[in-house]
């Protein structure tokens, strides 16, 4: 417990020492990402600029570069040594191996053929993808890694661009996981809410009750889901996404020919042998095995991590909603999904061997090939975590909070918190970290502002809840826009889309929905207008904008 406090104190000191220079690593990364379109190089240079800044002293500048390089290497090793990060890497690679196996068995092709018979237009292909995102509600990483490989053959056949597929995946990953009552997010969010209320002298607050109350105020999440549906239904796009959609529909080039996909295309290693009968069961059974094993694993792993008081409550009623929620919230999602993916891989291999689709040697070679195809994703994730560690050490987020919190008018606090959260999340590439930074600030600040303006009782409570919603959605909004976000990276990989193509096309849509969330959400809500009035108005504004500003690409 002492180490985090020391690190936080160092970060605060560095934020005061370096000031605006703490913004150098994210600025270098983001500018280079958009100019060079090479994420690995951009992240590498961002990390190096940050470690160089941290190692500048009165000594020779040559030694500063040497120390910066050593420090950068240490950050990368530290990122991979973190148990959560290591679990995510293993989970990504293992799911890659499983996808290769079920592809070799022809399972995704069978599903694609079935869905292609139903999804006969770009509209139905996109809406099926959107619906599938709701089924993988429990984890954003799992959503990104499962939906893309299943729907990609369908969307490719119907000439839906990979950029649009990646956007749909990304927009039904974190936004849905953030809204779900049972997910790998909820425990973390509840702990932040409870800790922040403790600062107000309310340690007995029902954190889950507050969490549920915030759901109508998750304007960005809800409006983004509506935006995805209406843009798919209307076949209208704007900005760079319209160019990508037109290219895919009119030329059949679903990917940008000048870009490189994160996930390699199928080759002879993954193609089913001639004469193999395609069966949907060869994909459905392993994937459902993964989902069921993950759900059971969340419960068992989370239960083992509960403290004594919660464990007694769970044991007294093990299958109640509250017990399942507590267990899911305490689970280590990185380890559980890795275990579930490994088990699903074994099931898939067993099915293939029984059907004589491949020999054991071929199965292992195919699985390893699938793992190797995602090594580049693992490299990007390690670099993204490393730059996050550099910015944490420099105090980047603390500096951003300090300059914006002091200059923000109190009357627009919910909108300011939403914008502040998006800036921090965009700069750091982590919605989790942003929530952890802002929640302890937002709840006491909202309480103080509310009391100062004469709010009390239920009105004060509702105002605080509105600001909590702004924290939780602002973090996701910024994460959606960021080229260094791990969820966006995984969405690019799942769609087999060049990462910068995904970011540059999604950015326009995310910013538009973010503006709608402020104008039709947080600003009027801060004056007491009901969210149940504002959400339909926001949806209407989105529909009208797409209808009259969006351009059809199928003409």
Secondary structure as the mmCIF struct_conf table of DSSP 4:
data_model
#
loop_
_struct_conf.conf_type_id
_struct_conf.id
_struct_conf.beg_label_comp_id
_struct_conf.beg_label_asym_id
_struct_conf.beg_label_seq_id
_struct_conf.end_label_comp_id
_struct_conf.end_label_asym_id
_struct_conf.end_label_seq_id
HELX_RH_AL_P HELX_RH_AL_P1 UNK A 2 UNK A 18
HELX_RH_3T_P HELX_RH_3T_P1 UNK A 19 UNK A 23
HELX_RH_AL_P HELX_RH_AL_P2 UNK A 24 UNK A 36
HELX_RH_AL_P HELX_RH_AL_P3 UNK A 39 UNK A 55
BEND BEND1 UNK A 58 UNK A 59
HELX_RH_AL_P HELX_RH_AL_P4 UNK A 61 UNK A 81
BEND BEND2 UNK A 82 UNK A 82
HELX_RH_AL_P HELX_RH_AL_P5 UNK A 83 UNK A 104
TURN_TY1_P TURN_TY1_P1 UNK A 105 UNK A 106
HELX_RH_AL_P HELX_RH_AL_P6 UNK A 107 UNK A 118
BEND BEND3 UNK A 121 UNK A 121
HELX_RH_AL_P HELX_RH_AL_P7 UNK A 122 UNK A 135
BEND BEND4 UNK A 136 UNK A 136
BEND BEND5 UNK A 138 UNK A 138
HELX_RH_AL_P HELX_RH_AL_P8 UNK A 140 UNK A 157
TURN_TY1_P TURN_TY1_P2 UNK A 158 UNK A 159
HELX_RH_AL_P HELX_RH_AL_P9 UNK A 162 UNK A 171
TURN_TY1_P TURN_TY1_P3 UNK A 172 UNK A 173
HELX_RH_AL_P HELX_RH_AL_P10 UNK A 174 UNK A 179
BEND BEND6 UNK A 181 UNK A 183
TURN_TY1_P TURN_TY1_P4 UNK A 184 UNK A 185
HELX_RH_AL_P HELX_RH_AL_P11 UNK A 186 UNK A 199
TURN_TY1_P TURN_TY1_P5 UNK A 200 UNK A 201
TURN_TY1_P TURN_TY1_P6 UNK A 203 UNK A 204
HELX_RH_AL_P HELX_RH_AL_P12 UNK A 207 UNK A 214
HELX_RH_3T_P HELX_RH_3T_P2 UNK A 215 UNK A 217
HELX_RH_AL_P HELX_RH_AL_P13 UNK A 219 UNK A 234
TURN_TY1_P TURN_TY1_P7 UNK A 235 UNK A 235
STRN STRN1 UNK A 236 UNK A 237
TURN_TY1_P TURN_TY1_P8 UNK A 239 UNK A 239
HELX_RH_AL_P HELX_RH_AL_P14 UNK A 240 UNK A 251
BEND BEND7 UNK A 255 UNK A 255
TURN_TY1_P TURN_TY1_P9 UNK A 257 UNK A 258
BEND BEND8 UNK A 259 UNK A 259
BEND BEND9 UNK A 262 UNK A 263
HELX_LH_PP_P HELX_LH_PP_P1 UNK A 264 UNK A 266
TURN_TY1_P TURN_TY1_P10 UNK A 268 UNK A 270
BEND BEND10 UNK A 271 UNK A 271
HELX_LH_PP_P HELX_LH_PP_P2 UNK A 272 UNK A 273
TURN_TY1_P TURN_TY1_P11 UNK A 274 UNK A 275
HELX_LH_PP_P HELX_LH_PP_P3 UNK A 276 UNK A 278
TURN_TY1_P TURN_TY1_P12 UNK A 280 UNK A 280
HELX_RH_AL_P HELX_RH_AL_P15 UNK A 281 UNK A 305
BEND BEND11 UNK A 306 UNK A 306
HELX_RH_AL_P HELX_RH_AL_P16 UNK A 308 UNK A 316
TURN_TY1_P TURN_TY1_P13 UNK A 317 UNK A 319
BEND BEND12 UNK A 320 UNK A 320
HELX_RH_AL_P HELX_RH_AL_P17 UNK A 321 UNK A 330
BEND BEND13 UNK A 331 UNK A 331
HELX_RH_AL_P HELX_RH_AL_P18 UNK A 333 UNK A 354
TURN_TY1_P TURN_TY1_P14 UNK A 355 UNK A 356
BEND BEND14 UNK A 357 UNK A 358
HELX_RH_AL_P HELX_RH_AL_P19 UNK A 360 UNK A 373
TURN_TY1_P TURN_TY1_P15 UNK A 374 UNK A 374
HELX_RH_AL_P HELX_RH_AL_P20 UNK A 375 UNK A 394
TURN_TY1_P TURN_TY1_P16 UNK A 395 UNK A 395
HELX_RH_AL_P HELX_RH_AL_P21 UNK A 396 UNK A 407
BEND BEND15 UNK A 408 UNK A 408
HELX_RH_3T_P HELX_RH_3T_P3 UNK A 410 UNK A 412
HELX_RH_AL_P HELX_RH_AL_P22 UNK A 413 UNK A 428
BEND BEND16 UNK A 429 UNK A 429
HELX_RH_AL_P HELX_RH_AL_P23 UNK A 431 UNK A 452
TURN_TY1_P TURN_TY1_P17 UNK A 453 UNK A 454
HELX_RH_AL_P HELX_RH_AL_P24 UNK A 457 UNK A 481
TURN_TY1_P TURN_TY1_P18 UNK A 483 UNK A 484
HELX_RH_AL_P HELX_RH_AL_P25 UNK A 486 UNK A 495
TURN_TY1_P TURN_TY1_P19 UNK A 496 UNK A 496
HELX_RH_AL_P HELX_RH_AL_P26 UNK A 499 UNK A 517
HELX_RH_PI_P HELX_RH_PI_P1 UNK A 518 UNK A 522
HELX_RH_AL_P HELX_RH_AL_P27 UNK A 523 UNK A 525
TURN_TY1_P TURN_TY1_P20 UNK A 526 UNK A 528
HELX_RH_AL_P HELX_RH_AL_P28 UNK A 531 UNK A 549
BEND BEND17 UNK A 550 UNK A 550
STRN STRN2 UNK A 551 UNK A 552
BEND BEND18 UNK A 553 UNK A 553
#
